[in-house]
Amino acid sequence: MPGYSEVSERARQRVDDEKRRIVREAHEDAVQLLSENRHRLDGLAEALGGHCVSLRRTSVGPFDVDDADPERIIEPADALAALA
């Protein structure tokens, strides 16, 4: 159909605006959740101590547990138990 795949500039702008709104709200929710649970995160970091490399990264990418040092891996159940 002629014109079927054509989308107006206004429609594209509305889609872009909605995407930005969704991402902004998700970011705000994530920051709030992390802030509200900061004490738990601090406790987890304390429990992990030297068992974990820094989680601070300059870029986001996949993490492969096969790349981790086996001597520094802590089981999730042990990490959670340390928070109790």
Stockholm file with secondary structure:
# STOCKHOLM 1.0

chainA/1-84         MPGYSEVSERARQRVDDEKRRIVREAHEDAVQLLSENRHRLDGLAEALGGHCVSLRRTSVGPFDVDDADPERIIEPADALAALA
#=GR chainA/1-84 SS CTTSSCCCHHHHHHHHHHHHHHHHHHHHHHHHHHHHTHHHHHHHHHHHGGGSCCCCCSSCCCCCGGGSCGGGCCCHHHHHHHHC
#=GC SS_cons        CTTSSCCCHHHHHHHHHHHHHHHHHHHHHHHHHHHHTHHHHHHHHHHHGGGSCCCCCSSCCCCCGGGSCGGGCCCHHHHHHHHC
//
